[in-house]
Amino acid sequence: QVHLVESGGGLVQPGGSLRLACKVSENIFNFNAMGWYRPVPGKERELVADINVGGKTNYADSVKGRFTISRDSAKNTVFLQMNHLKPEDTDLYSCFVRILQSYTWGQGTQVTVSS
């Protein structure tokens, strides 16, 4: 069974940056896609960003131009670089990997943006 371990969350001031990491216990190219979700009011969760096996990336409108998703296949790790953070970015960010419609989730890492 695949395991995901997130890191990199914390407290940051508005305008600051954080880099989240998600270490996967197996080869990331075994999966159709991987990325990050966060819960939002009125929805179960919002896709923040993902990257598919071919390297195509996708972002929520609310983070475009501020967040960048990337991967390091040698380390089986996906990253989320978060710049120009806003208080509304405060949330629990959960990493996932997907094969077809089957998802595996990490435990999440808390990001708090506050002065």
WOHU-V332686 format. One record per residue. RES is the residue in three letters. SS is DSSP state (hx for helix, st for strand, lp for the rest). OMEGA is omega as a letter, one per 30 degrees, with the letter a starting at -180 (999 if undefined). D_FIRST is the distance of its C-alpha to the first C-alpha in whole Angstrom. Layout:
res=RES ss=SS omega=OMEGA d_first=D_FIRST
res=RES ss=SS omega=OMEGA d_first=D_FIRST
This chain:
res=GLN ss=lp omega=a d_first=0
res=VAL ss=lp omega=l d_first=4
res=HIS ss=lp omega=l d_first=7
res=LEU ss=st omega=l d_first=10
res=VAL ss=st omega=l d_first=13
res=GLU ss=st omega=l d_first=17
res=SER ss=st omega=l d_first=20
res=GLY ss=lp omega=l d_first=24
res=GLY ss=lp omega=l d_first=25
res=GLY ss=st omega=l d_first=28
res=LEU ss=st omega=a d_first=32
res=VAL ss=st omega=l d_first=34
res=GLN ss=lp omega=l d_first=37
res=PRO ss=lp omega=a d_first=38
res=GLY ss=lp omega=a d_first=38
res=GLY ss=lp omega=a d_first=36
res=SER ss=lp omega=l d_first=32
res=LEU ss=st omega=l d_first=29
res=ARG ss=st omega=l d_first=26
res=LEU ss=st omega=l d_first=23
res=ALA ss=st omega=l d_first=20
res=CYS ss=st omega=l d_first=16
res=LYS ss=st omega=a d_first=14
res=VAL ss=st omega=a d_first=11
res=SER ss=lp omega=l d_first=9
res=GLU ss=lp omega=a d_first=9
res=ASN ss=lp omega=a d_first=12
res=ILE ss=hx omega=l d_first=13
res=PHE ss=hx omega=l d_first=15
res=ASN ss=hx omega=a d_first=12
res=PHE ss=lp omega=l d_first=13
res=ASN ss=lp omega=a d_first=16
res=ALA ss=st omega=l d_first=17
res=MET ss=st omega=a d_first=16
res=GLY ss=st omega=a d_first=18
res=TRP ss=st omega=l d_first=19
res=TYR ss=st omega=l d_first=21
res=ARG ss=st omega=l d_first=23
res=PRO ss=st omega=l d_first=25
res=VAL ss=st omega=l d_first=28
res=PRO ss=lp omega=l d_first=31
res=GLY ss=lp omega=l d_first=31
res=LYS ss=st omega=l d_first=28
res=GLU ss=st omega=l d_first=25
res=ARG ss=st omega=l d_first=24
res=GLU ss=st omega=l d_first=25
res=LEU ss=st omega=l d_first=23
res=VAL ss=st omega=l d_first=25
res=ALA ss=st omega=l d_first=24
res=ASP ss=st omega=l d_first=21
res=ILE ss=st omega=a d_first=21
res=ASN ss=st omega=a d_first=20
res=VAL ss=lp omega=l d_first=19
res=GLY ss=lp omega=l d_first=23
res=GLY ss=lp omega=l d_first=24
res=LYS ss=lp omega=a d_first=26
res=THR ss=st omega=a d_first=26
res=ASN ss=st omega=a d_first=26
res=TYR ss=st omega=l d_first=28
res=ALA ss=lp omega=l d_first=29
res=ASP ss=lp omega=a d_first=33
res=SER ss=lp omega=a d_first=33
res=VAL ss=lp omega=a d_first=31
res=LYS ss=lp omega=a d_first=33
res=GLY ss=lp omega=l d_first=35
res=ARG ss=lp omega=a d_first=33
res=PHE ss=st omega=l d_first=29
res=THR ss=st omega=l d_first=28
res=ILE ss=st omega=l d_first=24
res=SER ss=st omega=a d_first=23
res=ARG ss=st omega=l d_first=21
res=ASP ss=st omega=a d_first=21
res=SER ss=lp omega=l d_first=19
res=ALA ss=lp omega=a d_first=20
res=LYS ss=lp omega=a d_first=18
res=ASN ss=lp omega=a d_first=15
res=THR ss=st omega=l d_first=17
res=VAL ss=st omega=a d_first=18
res=PHE ss=st omega=l d_first=21
res=LEU ss=st omega=l d_first=24
res=GLN ss=st omega=a d_first=27
res=MET ss=st omega=l d_first=29
res=ASN ss=lp omega=l d_first=33
res=HIS ss=lp omega=a d_first=36
res=LEU ss=lp omega=a d_first=34
res=LYS ss=lp omega=l d_first=36
res=PRO ss=hx omega=a d_first=35
res=GLU ss=hx omega=l d_first=34
res=ASP ss=hx omega=l d_first=31
res=THR ss=lp omega=a d_first=30
res=ASP ss=st omega=l d_first=27
res=LEU ss=st omega=a d_first=23
res=TYR ss=st omega=a d_first=21
res=SER ss=st omega=l d_first=18
res=CYS ss=st omega=l d_first=16
res=PHE ss=st omega=l d_first=13
res=VAL ss=st omega=a d_first=12
res=ARG ss=st omega=l d_first=13
res=ILE ss=st omega=a d_first=13
res=LEU ss=lp omega=a d_first=16
res=GLN ss=lp omega=a d_first=16
res=SER ss=st omega=a d_first=13
res=TYR ss=st omega=l d_first=12
res=THR ss=st omega=a d_first=9
res=TRP ss=st omega=l d_first=11
res=GLY ss=lp omega=a d_first=12
res=GLN ss=lp omega=a d_first=15
res=GLY ss=lp omega=l d_first=18
res=THR ss=st omega=a d_first=21
res=GLN ss=st omega=l d_first=24
res=VAL ss=st omega=l d_first=27
res=THR ss=st omega=a d_first=31
res=VAL ss=st omega=a d_first=34
res=SER ss=lp omega=l d_first=37
res=SER ss=lp omega=999 d_first=40
